[in-house]
Amino acid sequence: MSSTAVGEVQDDKPHPAYETNKVLNEYLLFHYGHDDDLLAFPFGPKEALHFPRVTGELCLQAAKEHNIASTRRCLDLGTSVKHVNSHSNK
């Protein structure tokens, strides 16, 4: 159990909305889907595609700029299916 800012007690169990097939499919589509499936319209924000890969590339670039020698390991926080980690370790 945990308390909120207003003193309300909440259960620490995961919300069932995050355990549905719909949400799982959305996560997998976002991380592994084809561009046309993610952005079906030509006027959409194409620069937002491939977020996990771009994030991994930015991490590798920052490591080089700060003379971090090893990029063989990666702490992946909050990306649900760890797709950023797979791109950072290539």
HTML snippet that shows the backbone in 3Dmol.js (N, CA, C, O; Angstrom):
<script src="https://3Dmol.org/build/3Dmol-min.js"></script>
<div id="view" style="width:600px;height:400px;position:relative"></div>
<script>
const pdb = `
ATOM      1  N   MET A   1       0.836  -1.184   0.000  1.00  0.00           N
ATOM      2  CA  MET A   1       0.000   0.000   0.000  1.00  0.00           C
ATOM      3  C   MET A   1       0.876   1.241   0.000  1.00  0.00           C
ATOM      4  O   MET A   1       1.962   1.238   0.580  1.00  0.00           O
ATOM      5  N   SER A   2       0.417   2.284  -0.638  1.00  0.00           N
ATOM      6  CA  SER A   2       1.144   3.543  -0.670  1.00  0.00           C
ATOM      7  C   SER A   2       0.170   4.692  -0.487  1.00  0.00           C
ATOM      8  O   SER A   2      -1.033   4.543  -0.704  1.00  0.00           O
ATOM      9  N   SER A   3       0.698   5.834  -0.086  1.00  0.00           N
ATOM     10  CA  SER A   3      -0.127   7.021   0.104  1.00  0.00           C
ATOM     11  C   SER A   3       0.078   7.979  -1.054  1.00  0.00           C
ATOM     12  O   SER A   3       1.178   8.083  -1.597  1.00  0.00           O
ATOM     13  N   THR A   4      -0.975   8.672  -1.427  1.00  0.00           N
ATOM     14  CA  THR A   4      -0.870   9.704  -2.456  1.00  0.00           C
ATOM     15  C   THR A   4      -0.653  11.045  -1.781  1.00  0.00           C
ATOM     16  O   THR A   4      -0.645  11.139  -0.554  1.00  0.00           O
ATOM     17  N   ALA A   5      -0.476  12.082  -2.588  1.00  0.00           N
ATOM     18  CA  ALA A   5      -0.232  13.418  -2.051  1.00  0.00           C
ATOM     19  C   ALA A   5      -1.389  13.918  -1.189  1.00  0.00           C
ATOM     20  O   ALA A   5      -1.185  14.733  -0.289  1.00  0.00           O
ATOM     21  N   VAL A   6      -2.581  13.441  -1.454  1.00  0.00           N
ATOM     22  CA  VAL A   6      -3.739  13.894  -0.682  1.00  0.00           C
ATOM     23  C   VAL A   6      -4.079  12.926   0.444  1.00  0.00           C
ATOM     24  O   VAL A   6      -5.129  13.057   1.074  1.00  0.00           O
ATOM     25  N   GLY A   7      -3.218  11.969   0.701  1.00  0.00           N
ATOM     26  CA  GLY A   7      -3.408  11.053   1.809  1.00  0.00           C
ATOM     27  C   GLY A   7      -4.268   9.844   1.500  1.00  0.00           C
ATOM     28  O   GLY A   7      -4.565   9.058   2.400  1.00  0.00           O
ATOM     29  N   GLU A   8      -4.668   9.679   0.278  1.00  0.00           N
ATOM     30  CA  GLU A   8      -5.473   8.543  -0.126  1.00  0.00           C
ATOM     31  C   GLU A   8      -4.584   7.300  -0.201  1.00  0.00           C
ATOM     32  O   GLU A   8      -3.459   7.382  -0.694  1.00  0.00           O
ATOM     33  N   VAL A   9      -5.056   6.176   0.269  1.00  0.00           N
ATOM     34  CA  VAL A   9      -4.273   4.940   0.214  1.00  0.00           C
ATOM     35  C   VAL A   9      -4.612   4.208  -1.077  1.00  0.00           C
ATOM     36  O   VAL A   9      -5.782   4.033  -1.417  1.00  0.00           O
ATOM     37  N   GLN A  10      -3.565   3.780  -1.796  1.00  0.00           N
ATOM     38  CA  GLN A  10      -3.765   3.050  -3.041  1.00  0.00           C
ATOM     39  C   GLN A  10      -3.091   1.689  -2.961  1.00  0.00           C
ATOM     40  O   GLN A  10      -2.114   1.505  -2.235  1.00  0.00           O
ATOM     41  N   ASP A  11      -3.620   0.756  -3.707  1.00  0.00           N
ATOM     42  CA  ASP A  11      -3.042  -0.572  -3.793  1.00  0.00           C
ATOM     43  C   ASP A  11      -1.858  -0.529  -4.751  1.00  0.00           C
ATOM     44  O   ASP A  11      -1.943   0.125  -5.791  1.00  0.00           O
ATOM     45  N   ASP A  12      -0.755  -1.207  -4.435  1.00  0.00           N
ATOM     46  CA  ASP A  12       0.443  -1.199  -5.280  1.00  0.00           C
ATOM     47  C   ASP A  12       0.377  -2.206  -6.421  1.00  0.00           C
ATOM     48  O   ASP A  12       1.349  -2.346  -7.164  1.00  0.00           O
ATOM     49  N   LYS A  13      -0.724  -2.900  -6.580  1.00  0.00           N
ATOM     50  CA  LYS A  13      -0.850  -3.870  -7.670  1.00  0.00           C
ATOM     51  C   LYS A  13      -0.902  -3.137  -9.011  1.00  0.00           C
ATOM     52  O   LYS A  13      -1.441  -2.032  -9.083  1.00  0.00           O
ATOM     53  N   PRO A  14      -0.350  -3.735 -10.079  1.00  0.00           N
ATOM     54  CA  PRO A  14      -0.410  -3.105 -11.400  1.00  0.00           C
ATOM     55  C   PRO A  14      -1.861  -2.884 -11.816  1.00  0.00           C
ATOM     56  O   PRO A  14      -2.742  -3.684 -11.501  1.00  0.00           O
ATOM     57  N   HIS A  15      -2.087  -1.804 -12.517  1.00  0.00           N
ATOM     58  CA  HIS A  15      -3.430  -1.526 -13.007  1.00  0.00           C
ATOM     59  C   HIS A  15      -3.755  -2.525 -14.106  1.00  0.00           C
ATOM     60  O   HIS A  15      -2.920  -2.755 -14.981  1.00  0.00           O
ATOM     61  N   PRO A  16      -4.943  -3.127 -14.093  1.00  0.00           N
ATOM     62  CA  PRO A  16      -5.271  -4.152 -15.096  1.00  0.00           C
ATOM     63  C   PRO A  16      -5.245  -3.629 -16.533  1.00  0.00           C
ATOM     64  O   PRO A  16      -5.116  -4.421 -17.467  1.00  0.00           O
ATOM     65  N   ALA A  17      -5.364  -2.317 -16.728  1.00  0.00           N
ATOM     66  CA  ALA A  17      -5.312  -1.777 -18.097  1.00  0.00           C
ATOM     67  C   ALA A  17      -3.961  -2.035 -18.742  1.00  0.00           C
ATOM     68  O   ALA A  17      -3.865  -2.085 -19.968  1.00  0.00           O
ATOM     69  N   TYR A  18      -2.914  -2.201 -17.941  1.00  0.00           N
ATOM     70  CA  TYR A  18      -1.584  -2.445 -18.489  1.00  0.00           C
ATOM     71  C   TYR A  18      -1.318  -3.922 -18.728  1.00  0.00           C
ATOM     72  O   TYR A  18      -0.222  -4.296 -19.145  1.00  0.00           O
ATOM     73  N   GLU A  19      -2.291  -4.746 -18.473  1.00  0.00           N
ATOM     74  CA  GLU A  19      -2.108  -6.185 -18.646  1.00  0.00           C
ATOM     75  C   GLU A  19      -3.039  -6.749 -19.704  1.00  0.00           C
ATOM     76  O   GLU A  19      -3.297  -7.952 -19.722  1.00  0.00           O
ATOM     77  N   THR A  20      -3.537  -5.914 -20.570  1.00  0.00           N
ATOM     78  CA  THR A  20      -4.461  -6.376 -21.599  1.00  0.00           C
ATOM     79  C   THR A  20      -3.706  -6.681 -22.891  1.00  0.00           C
ATOM     80  O   THR A  20      -2.604  -6.180 -23.113  1.00  0.00           O
ATOM     81  N   ASN A  21      -4.307  -7.500 -23.728  1.00  0.00           N
ATOM     82  CA  ASN A  21      -3.711  -7.800 -25.038  1.00  0.00           C
ATOM     83  C   ASN A  21      -3.608  -6.544 -25.883  1.00  0.00           C
ATOM     84  O   ASN A  21      -2.646  -6.387 -26.635  1.00  0.00           O
ATOM     85  N   LYS A  22      -4.579  -5.643 -25.776  1.00  0.00           N
ATOM     86  CA  LYS A  22      -4.552  -4.402 -26.553  1.00  0.00           C
ATOM     87  C   LYS A  22      -3.307  -3.587 -26.229  1.00  0.00           C
ATOM     88  O   LYS A  22      -2.614  -3.132 -27.140  1.00  0.00           O
ATOM     89  N   VAL A  23      -3.017  -3.400 -24.962  1.00  0.00           N
ATOM     90  CA  VAL A  23      -1.849  -2.606 -24.570  1.00  0.00           C
ATOM     91  C   VAL A  23      -0.559  -3.329 -24.948  1.00  0.00           C
ATOM     92  O   VAL A  23       0.381  -2.694 -25.425  1.00  0.00           O
ATOM     93  N   LEU A  24      -0.499  -4.637 -24.744  1.00  0.00           N
ATOM     94  CA  LEU A  24       0.678  -5.401 -25.142  1.00  0.00           C
ATOM     95  C   LEU A  24       0.930  -5.260 -26.635  1.00  0.00           C
ATOM     96  O   LEU A  24       2.068  -5.053 -27.056  1.00  0.00           O
ATOM     97  N   ASN A  25      -0.116  -5.369 -27.434  1.00  0.00           N
ATOM     98  CA  ASN A  25       0.034  -5.231 -28.883  1.00  0.00           C
ATOM     99  C   ASN A  25       0.496  -3.830 -29.268  1.00  0.00           C
ATOM    100  O   ASN A  25       1.293  -3.678 -30.194  1.00  0.00           O
ATOM    101  N   GLU A  26       0.007  -2.801 -28.569  1.00  0.00           N
ATOM    102  CA  GLU A  26       0.456  -1.435 -28.849  1.00  0.00           C
ATOM    103  C   GLU A  26       1.939  -1.265 -28.520  1.00  0.00           C
ATOM    104  O   GLU A  26       2.676  -0.646 -29.288  1.00  0.00           O
ATOM    105  N   TYR A  27       2.379  -1.808 -27.390  1.00  0.00           N
ATOM    106  CA  TYR A  27       3.798  -1.746 -27.025  1.00  0.00           C
ATOM    107  C   TYR A  27       4.656  -2.417 -28.097  1.00  0.00           C
ATOM    108  O   TYR A  27       5.648  -1.850 -28.556  1.00  0.00           O
ATOM    109  N   LEU A  28       4.266  -3.620 -28.487  1.00  0.00           N
ATOM    110  CA  LEU A  28       5.048  -4.357 -29.471  1.00  0.00           C
ATOM    111  C   LEU A  28       5.042  -3.660 -30.824  1.00  0.00           C
ATOM    112  O   LEU A  28       6.065  -3.620 -31.508  1.00  0.00           O
ATOM    113  N   LEU A  29       3.897  -3.110 -31.212  1.00  0.00           N
ATOM    114  CA  LEU A  29       3.828  -2.369 -32.470  1.00  0.00           C
ATOM    115  C   LEU A  29       4.742  -1.148 -32.427  1.00  0.00           C
ATOM    116  O   LEU A  29       5.470  -0.881 -33.383  1.00  0.00           O
ATOM    117  N   PHE A  30       4.706  -0.418 -31.334  1.00  0.00           N
ATOM    118  CA  PHE A  30       5.536   0.783 -31.204  1.00  0.00           C
ATOM    119  C   PHE A  30       7.021   0.452 -31.313  1.00  0.00           C
ATOM    120  O   PHE A  30       7.780   1.199 -31.930  1.00  0.00           O
ATOM    121  N   HIS A  31       7.432  -0.654 -30.724  1.00  0.00           N
ATOM    122  CA  HIS A  31       8.852  -0.990 -30.699  1.00  0.00           C
ATOM    123  C   HIS A  31       9.318  -1.775 -31.918  1.00  0.00           C
ATOM    124  O   HIS A  31      10.470  -1.639 -32.330  1.00  0.00           O
ATOM    125  N   TYR A  32       8.455  -2.584 -32.498  1.00  0.00           N
ATOM    126  CA  TYR A  32       8.893  -3.477 -33.570  1.00  0.00           C
ATOM    127  C   TYR A  32       8.084  -3.341 -34.860  1.00  0.00           C
ATOM    128  O   TYR A  32       8.357  -4.053 -35.826  1.00  0.00           O
ATOM    129  N   GLY A  33       7.105  -2.453 -34.899  1.00  0.00           N
ATOM    130  CA  GLY A  33       6.226  -2.333 -36.056  1.00  0.00           C
ATOM    131  C   GLY A  33       6.886  -1.660 -37.245  1.00  0.00           C
ATOM    132  O   GLY A  33       7.898  -0.972 -37.106  1.00  0.00           O
ATOM    133  N   HIS A  34       6.307  -1.863 -38.399  1.00  0.00           N
ATOM    134  CA  HIS A  34       6.773  -1.217 -39.633  1.00  0.00           C
ATOM    135  C   HIS A  34       6.277   0.222 -39.669  1.00  0.00           C
ATOM    136  O   HIS A  34       5.249   0.546 -39.074  1.00  0.00           O
ATOM    137  N   ASP A  35       7.002   1.073 -40.358  1.00  0.00           N
ATOM    138  CA  ASP A  35       6.649   2.495 -40.447  1.00  0.00           C
ATOM    139  C   ASP A  35       5.203   2.703 -40.897  1.00  0.00           C
ATOM    140  O   ASP A  35       4.491   3.529 -40.325  1.00  0.00           O
ATOM    141  N   ASP A  36       4.767   1.965 -41.911  1.00  0.00           N
ATOM    142  CA  ASP A  36       3.414   2.132 -42.433  1.00  0.00           C
ATOM    143  C   ASP A  36       2.347   1.737 -41.418  1.00  0.00           C
ATOM    144  O   ASP A  36       1.241   2.275 -41.447  1.00  0.00           O
ATOM    145  N   ASP A  37       2.662   0.810 -40.530  1.00  0.00           N
ATOM    146  CA  ASP A  37       1.709   0.410 -39.496  1.00  0.00           C
ATOM    147  C   ASP A  37       1.639   1.448 -38.378  1.00  0.00           C
ATOM    148  O   ASP A  37       0.584   1.658 -37.780  1.00  0.00           O
ATOM    149  N   LEU A  38       2.760   2.086 -38.108  1.00  0.00           N
ATOM    150  CA  LEU A  38       2.814   3.083 -37.045  1.00  0.00           C
ATOM    151  C   LEU A  38       2.263   4.434 -37.479  1.00  0.00           C
ATOM    152  O   LEU A  38       1.636   5.143 -36.693  1.00  0.00           O
ATOM    153  N   LEU A  39       2.501   4.774 -38.720  1.00  0.00           N
ATOM    154  CA  LEU A  39       2.128   6.096 -39.221  1.00  0.00           C
ATOM    155  C   LEU A  39       1.534   5.921 -40.609  1.00  0.00           C
ATOM    156  O   LEU A  39       2.242   5.969 -41.615  1.00  0.00           O
ATOM    157  N   ALA A  40       0.256   5.722 -40.645  1.00  0.00           N
ATOM    158  CA  ALA A  40      -0.410   5.373 -41.902  1.00  0.00           C
ATOM    159  C   ALA A  40      -0.631   6.558 -42.831  1.00  0.00           C
ATOM    160  O   ALA A  40      -0.996   6.371 -43.992  1.00  0.00           O
ATOM    161  N   PHE A  41      -0.415   7.782 -42.334  1.00  0.00           N
ATOM    162  CA  PHE A  41      -0.692   8.970 -43.141  1.00  0.00           C
ATOM    163  C   PHE A  41       0.612   9.676 -43.513  1.00  0.00           C
ATOM    164  O   PHE A  41       1.524   9.742 -42.690  1.00  0.00           O
ATOM    165  N   PRO A  42       0.719  10.202 -44.730  1.00  0.00           N
ATOM    166  CA  PRO A  42       1.968  10.841 -45.174  1.00  0.00           C
ATOM    167  C   PRO A  42       2.287  12.147 -44.447  1.00  0.00           C
ATOM    168  O   PRO A  42       3.430  12.604 -44.491  1.00  0.00           O
ATOM    169  N   PHE A  43       1.317  12.751 -43.786  1.00  0.00           N
ATOM    170  CA  PHE A  43       1.547  14.041 -43.137  1.00  0.00           C
ATOM    171  C   PHE A  43       1.921  13.912 -41.659  1.00  0.00           C
ATOM    172  O   PHE A  43       2.009  14.923 -40.962  1.00  0.00           O
ATOM    173  N   GLY A  44       2.136  12.721 -41.182  1.00  0.00           N
ATOM    174  CA  GLY A  44       2.453  12.512 -39.772  1.00  0.00           C
ATOM    175  C   GLY A  44       3.892  12.846 -39.428  1.00  0.00           C
ATOM    176  O   GLY A  44       4.698  13.121 -40.316  1.00  0.00           O
ATOM    177  N   PRO A  45       4.220  12.825 -38.138  1.00  0.00           N
ATOM    178  CA  PRO A  45       5.575  13.176 -37.673  1.00  0.00           C
ATOM    179  C   PRO A  45       6.576  12.032 -37.873  1.00  0.00           C
ATOM    180  O   PRO A  45       6.847  11.275 -36.941  1.00  0.00           O
ATOM    181  N   LYS A  46       7.109  11.908 -39.059  1.00  0.00           N
ATOM    182  CA  LYS A  46       8.031  10.811 -39.373  1.00  0.00           C
ATOM    183  C   LYS A  46       9.295  10.842 -38.509  1.00  0.00           C
ATOM    184  O   LYS A  46       9.918   9.804 -38.289  1.00  0.00           O
ATOM    185  N   GLU A  47       9.678  12.030 -38.017  1.00  0.00           N
ATOM    186  CA  GLU A  47      10.860  12.115 -37.151  1.00  0.00           C
ATOM    187  C   GLU A  47      10.638  11.416 -35.811  1.00  0.00           C
ATOM    188  O   GLU A  47      11.593  11.166 -35.075  1.00  0.00           O
ATOM    189  N   ALA A  48       9.389  11.103 -35.494  1.00  0.00           N
ATOM    190  CA  ALA A  48       9.099  10.397 -34.248  1.00  0.00           C
ATOM    191  C   ALA A  48       9.215   8.876 -34.395  1.00  0.00           C
ATOM    192  O   ALA A  48       9.186   8.154 -33.398  1.00  0.00           O
ATOM    193  N   LEU A  49       9.346   8.396 -35.617  1.00  0.00           N
ATOM    194  CA  LEU A  49       9.486   6.952 -35.841  1.00  0.00           C
ATOM    195  C   LEU A  49      10.849   6.466 -35.353  1.00  0.00           C
ATOM    196  O   LEU A  49      11.802   7.241 -35.275  1.00  0.00           O
ATOM    197  N   HIS A  50      10.929   5.207 -35.035  1.00  0.00           N
ATOM    198  CA  HIS A  50      12.171   4.544 -34.630  1.00  0.00           C
ATOM    199  C   HIS A  50      12.743   5.139 -33.336  1.00  0.00           C
ATOM    200  O   HIS A  50      13.958   5.220 -33.159  1.00  0.00           O
ATOM    201  N   PHE A  51      11.851   5.546 -32.448  1.00  0.00           N
ATOM    202  CA  PHE A  51      12.285   6.154 -31.193  1.00  0.00           C
ATOM    203  C   PHE A  51      13.293   5.286 -30.427  1.00  0.00           C
ATOM    204  O   PHE A  51      14.309   5.818 -29.978  1.00  0.00           O
ATOM    205  N   PRO A  52      13.061   3.972 -30.255  1.00  0.00           N
ATOM    206  CA  PRO A  52      14.057   3.175 -29.519  1.00  0.00           C
ATOM    207  C   PRO A  52      15.435   3.182 -30.175  1.00  0.00           C
ATOM    208  O   PRO A  52      16.447   3.322 -29.488  1.00  0.00           O
ATOM    209  N   ARG A  53      15.480   3.032 -31.510  1.00  0.00           N
ATOM    210  CA  ARG A  53      16.765   3.027 -32.207  1.00  0.00           C
ATOM    211  C   ARG A  53      17.458   4.385 -32.099  1.00  0.00           C
ATOM    212  O   ARG A  53      18.654   4.452 -31.817  1.00  0.00           O
ATOM    213  N   VAL A  54      16.718   5.452 -32.319  1.00  0.00           N
ATOM    214  CA  VAL A  54      17.286   6.795 -32.250  1.00  0.00           C
ATOM    215  C   VAL A  54      17.800   7.079 -30.840  1.00  0.00           C
ATOM    216  O   VAL A  54      18.869   7.668 -30.676  1.00  0.00           O
ATOM    217  N   THR A  55      17.054   6.668 -29.833  1.00  0.00           N
ATOM    218  CA  THR A  55      17.488   6.865 -28.448  1.00  0.00           C
ATOM    219  C   THR A  55      18.782   6.110 -28.181  1.00  0.00           C
ATOM    220  O   THR A  55      19.692   6.650 -27.550  1.00  0.00           O
ATOM    221  N   GLY A  56      18.878   4.874 -28.650  1.00  0.00           N
ATOM    222  CA  GLY A  56      20.110   4.106 -28.490  1.00  0.00           C
ATOM    223  C   GLY A  56      21.282   4.763 -29.191  1.00  0.00           C
ATOM    224  O   GLY A  56      22.383   4.814 -28.643  1.00  0.00           O
ATOM    225  N   GLU A  57      21.060   5.268 -30.402  1.00  0.00           N
ATOM    226  CA  GLU A  57      22.124   5.949 -31.141  1.00  0.00           C
ATOM    227  C   GLU A  57      22.573   7.221 -30.424  1.00  0.00           C
ATOM    228  O   GLU A  57      23.764   7.531 -30.392  1.00  0.00           O
ATOM    229  N   LEU A  58      21.621   7.957 -29.851  1.00  0.00           N
ATOM    230  CA  LEU A  58      21.979   9.159 -29.092  1.00  0.00           C
ATOM    231  C   LEU A  58      22.811   8.813 -27.859  1.00  0.00           C
ATOM    232  O   LEU A  58      23.741   9.538 -27.506  1.00  0.00           O
ATOM    233  N   CYS A  59      22.474   7.708 -27.211  1.00  0.00           N
ATOM    234  CA  CYS A  59      23.259   7.274 -26.045  1.00  0.00           C
ATOM    235  C   CYS A  59      24.682   6.916 -26.452  1.00  0.00           C
ATOM    236  O   CYS A  59      25.635   7.276 -25.761  1.00  0.00           O
ATOM    237  N   LEU A  60      24.831   6.208 -27.570  1.00  0.00           N
ATOM    238  CA  LEU A  60      26.170   5.854 -28.050  1.00  0.00           C
ATOM    239  C   LEU A  60      26.966   7.102 -28.427  1.00  0.00           C
ATOM    240  O   LEU A  60      28.159   7.191 -28.135  1.00  0.00           O
ATOM    241  N   GLN A  61      26.314   8.054 -29.068  1.00  0.00           N
ATOM    242  CA  GLN A  61      26.978   9.305 -29.447  1.00  0.00           C
ATOM    243  C   GLN A  61      27.426  10.063 -28.196  1.00  0.00           C
ATOM    244  O   GLN A  61      28.546  10.571 -28.152  1.00  0.00           O
ATOM    245  N   ALA A  62      26.576  10.143 -27.193  1.00  0.00           N
ATOM    246  CA  ALA A  62      26.931  10.837 -25.949  1.00  0.00           C
ATOM    247  C   ALA A  62      28.082  10.130 -25.244  1.00  0.00           C
ATOM    248  O   ALA A  62      28.950  10.786 -24.668  1.00  0.00           O
ATOM    249  N   ALA A  63      28.100   8.805 -25.283  1.00  0.00           N
ATOM    250  CA  ALA A  63      29.194   8.056 -24.659  1.00  0.00           C
ATOM    251  C   ALA A  63      30.526   8.389 -25.335  1.00  0.00           C
ATOM    252  O   ALA A  63      31.538   8.576 -24.660  1.00  0.00           O
ATOM    253  N   LYS A  64      30.521   8.462 -26.657  1.00  0.00           N
ATOM    254  CA  LYS A  64      31.749   8.814 -27.384  1.00  0.00           C
ATOM    255  C   LYS A  64      32.195  10.235 -27.063  1.00  0.00           C
ATOM    256  O   LYS A  64      33.382  10.486 -26.851  1.00  0.00           O
ATOM    257  N   GLU A  65      31.238  11.165 -27.029  1.00  0.00           N
ATOM    258  CA  GLU A  65      31.564  12.566 -26.753  1.00  0.00           C
ATOM    259  C   GLU A  65      32.129  12.767 -25.347  1.00  0.00           C
ATOM    260  O   GLU A  65      32.888  13.707 -25.109  1.00  0.00           O
ATOM    261  N   HIS A  66      31.761  11.892 -24.423  1.00  0.00           N
ATOM    262  CA  HIS A  66      32.231  12.002 -23.039  1.00  0.00           C
ATOM    263  C   HIS A  66      33.320  10.983 -22.726  1.00  0.00           C
ATOM    264  O   HIS A  66      33.614  10.712 -21.562  1.00  0.00           O
ATOM    265  N   ASN A  67      33.915  10.421 -23.775  1.00  0.00           N
ATOM    266  CA  ASN A  67      35.024   9.472 -23.637  1.00  0.00           C
ATOM    267  C   ASN A  67      34.697   8.291 -22.731  1.00  0.00           C
ATOM    268  O   ASN A  67      35.531   7.861 -21.934  1.00  0.00           O
ATOM    269  N   ILE A  68      33.501   7.779 -22.855  1.00  0.00           N
ATOM    270  CA  ILE A  68      33.124   6.570 -22.134  1.00  0.00           C
ATOM    271  C   ILE A  68      33.527   5.405 -23.023  1.00  0.00           C
ATOM    272  O   ILE A  68      32.949   5.194 -24.089  1.00  0.00           O
ATOM    273  N   ALA A  69      34.516   4.659 -22.578  1.00  0.00           N
ATOM    274  CA  ALA A  69      35.145   3.656 -23.434  1.00  0.00           C
ATOM    275  C   ALA A  69      34.230   2.478 -23.747  1.00  0.00           C
ATOM    276  O   ALA A  69      34.152   2.048 -24.898  1.00  0.00           O
ATOM    277  N   SER A  70      33.559   1.966 -22.772  1.00  0.00           N
ATOM    278  CA  SER A  70      32.769   0.757 -22.986  1.00  0.00           C
ATOM    279  C   SER A  70      31.309   1.097 -23.219  1.00  0.00           C
ATOM    280  O   SER A  70      30.689   1.801 -22.421  1.00  0.00           O
ATOM    281  N   THR A  71      30.768   0.595 -24.309  1.00  0.00           N
ATOM    282  CA  THR A  71      29.337   0.718 -24.559  1.00  0.00           C
ATOM    283  C   THR A  71      28.738  -0.680 -24.682  1.00  0.00           C
ATOM    284  O   THR A  71      27.753  -0.882 -25.393  1.00  0.00           O
ATOM    285  N   ARG A  72      29.336  -1.637 -23.988  1.00  0.00           N
ATOM    286  CA  ARG A  72      28.865  -3.014 -24.074  1.00  0.00           C
ATOM    287  C   ARG A  72      27.695  -3.282 -23.141  1.00  0.00           C
ATOM    288  O   ARG A  72      26.975  -4.266 -23.315  1.00  0.00           O
ATOM    289  N   ARG A  73      27.500  -2.415 -22.153  1.00  0.00           N
ATOM    290  CA  ARG A  73      26.394  -2.615 -21.219  1.00  0.00           C
ATOM    291  C   ARG A  73      25.512  -1.372 -21.221  1.00  0.00           C
ATOM    292  O   ARG A  73      25.969  -0.258 -21.475  1.00  0.00           O
ATOM    293  N   CYS A  74      24.232  -1.602 -20.929  1.00  0.00           N
ATOM    294  CA  CYS A  74      23.280  -0.499 -20.965  1.00  0.00           C
ATOM    295  C   CYS A  74      22.223  -0.727 -19.897  1.00  0.00           C
ATOM    296  O   CYS A  74      21.662  -1.818 -19.794  1.00  0.00           O
ATOM    297  N   LEU A  75      21.953   0.287 -19.114  1.00  0.00           N
ATOM    298  CA  LEU A  75      20.848   0.239 -18.165  1.00  0.00           C
ATOM    299  C   LEU A  75      19.641   0.829 -18.868  1.00  0.00           C
ATOM    300  O   LEU A  75      19.631   2.006 -19.230  1.00  0.00           O
ATOM    301  N   ASP A  76      18.646   0.020 -19.055  1.00  0.00           N
ATOM    302  CA  ASP A  76      17.464   0.407 -19.811  1.00  0.00           C
ATOM    303  C   ASP A  76      16.316   0.637 -18.841  1.00  0.00           C
ATOM    304  O   ASP A  76      15.799  -0.310 -18.248  1.00  0.00           O
ATOM    305  N   LEU A  77      15.920   1.880 -18.681  1.00  0.00           N
ATOM    306  CA  LEU A  77      14.862   2.225 -17.733  1.00  0.00           C
ATOM    307  C   LEU A  77      13.594   2.635 -18.456  1.00  0.00           C
ATOM    308  O   LEU A  77      13.602   3.572 -19.254  1.00  0.00           O
ATOM    309  N   GLY A  78      12.532   1.950 -18.185  1.00  0.00           N
ATOM    310  CA  GLY A  78      11.222   2.394 -18.609  1.00  0.00           C
ATOM    311  C   GLY A  78      10.877   2.262 -20.078  1.00  0.00           C
ATOM    312  O   GLY A  78      10.038   3.023 -20.561  1.00  0.00           O
ATOM    313  N   THR A  79      11.476   1.339 -20.816  1.00  0.00           N
ATOM    314  CA  THR A  79      11.085   1.192 -22.213  1.00  0.00           C
ATOM    315  C   THR A  79      10.267  -0.063 -22.445  1.00  0.00           C
ATOM    316  O   THR A  79      10.093  -0.481 -23.590  1.00  0.00           O
ATOM    317  N   SER A  80       9.781  -0.648 -21.425  1.00  0.00           N
ATOM    318  CA  SER A  80       8.855  -1.778 -21.410  1.00  0.00           C
ATOM    319  C   SER A  80       9.383  -3.052 -22.075  1.00  0.00           C
ATOM    320  O   SER A  80       9.406  -4.097 -21.424  1.00  0.00           O
ATOM    321  N   VAL A  81       9.797  -3.012 -23.308  1.00  0.00           N
ATOM    322  CA  VAL A  81      10.266  -4.238 -23.957  1.00  0.00           C
ATOM    323  C   VAL A  81      11.767  -4.214 -24.213  1.00  0.00           C
ATOM    324  O   VAL A  81      12.286  -5.079 -24.919  1.00  0.00           O
ATOM    325  N   LYS A  82      12.465  -3.243 -23.652  1.00  0.00           N
ATOM    326  CA  LYS A  82      13.936  -3.153 -23.686  1.00  0.00           C
ATOM    327  C   LYS A  82      14.494  -3.037 -25.094  1.00  0.00           C
ATOM    328  O   LYS A  82      15.571  -3.562 -25.372  1.00  0.00           O
ATOM    329  N   HIS A  83      13.797  -2.373 -25.971  1.00  0.00           N
ATOM    330  CA  HIS A  83      14.255  -2.245 -27.357  1.00  0.00           C
ATOM    331  C   HIS A  83      15.395  -1.240 -27.491  1.00  0.00           C
ATOM    332  O   HIS A  83      16.233  -1.398 -28.378  1.00  0.00           O
ATOM    333  N   VAL A  84      15.457  -0.207 -26.638  1.00  0.00           N
ATOM    334  CA  VAL A  84      16.572   0.735 -26.682  1.00  0.00           C
ATOM    335  C   VAL A  84      17.864   0.004 -26.378  1.00  0.00           C
ATOM    336  O   VAL A  84      18.880   0.234 -27.033  1.00  0.00           O
ATOM    337  N   ASN A  85      17.831  -0.876 -25.389  1.00  0.00           N
ATOM    338  CA  ASN A  85      18.995  -1.648 -24.986  1.00  0.00           C
ATOM    339  C   ASN A  85      19.524  -2.475 -26.166  1.00  0.00           C
ATOM    340  O   ASN A  85      20.736  -2.553 -26.368  1.00  0.00           O
ATOM    341  N   SER A  86      18.652  -3.076 -26.924  1.00  0.00           N
ATOM    342  CA  SER A  86      19.116  -3.921 -28.029  1.00  0.00           C
ATOM    343  C   SER A  86      19.827  -3.081 -29.098  1.00  0.00           C
ATOM    344  O   SER A  86      20.743  -3.578 -29.753  1.00  0.00           O
ATOM    345  N   HIS A  87      19.431  -1.839 -29.284  1.00  0.00           N
ATOM    346  CA  HIS A  87      20.101  -0.985 -30.276  1.00  0.00           C
ATOM    347  C   HIS A  87      21.386  -0.387 -29.718  1.00  0.00           C
ATOM    348  O   HIS A  87      22.325  -0.137 -30.473  1.00  0.00           O
ATOM    349  N   SER A  88      21.443  -0.156 -28.426  1.00  0.00           N
ATOM    350  CA  SER A  88      22.647   0.431 -27.819  1.00  0.00           C
ATOM    351  C   SER A  88      23.780  -0.568 -27.768  1.00  0.00           C
ATOM    352  O   SER A  88      24.946  -0.174 -27.747  1.00  0.00           O
ATOM    353  N   ASN A  89      23.470  -1.832 -27.747  1.00  0.00           N
ATOM    354  CA  ASN A  89      24.501  -2.860 -27.607  1.00  0.00           C
ATOM    355  C   ASN A  89      24.977  -3.422 -28.925  1.00  0.00           C
ATOM    356  O   ASN A  89      25.675  -4.437 -28.933  1.00  0.00           O
ATOM    357  N   LYS A  90      24.633  -2.810 -30.033  1.00  0.00           N
ATOM    358  CA  LYS A  90      25.091  -3.314 -31.340  1.00  0.00           C
ATOM    359  C   LYS A  90      26.422  -2.707 -31.689  1.00  0.00           C
ATOM    360  O   LYS A  90      26.977  -3.003 -32.747  1.00  0.00           O
TER     361      LYS A  90
END
`;
const viewer = $3Dmol.createViewer("view");
viewer.addModel(pdb, "pdb");
viewer.setStyle({}, {cartoon: {color: "spectrum"}});
viewer.zoomTo();
viewer.render();
</script>
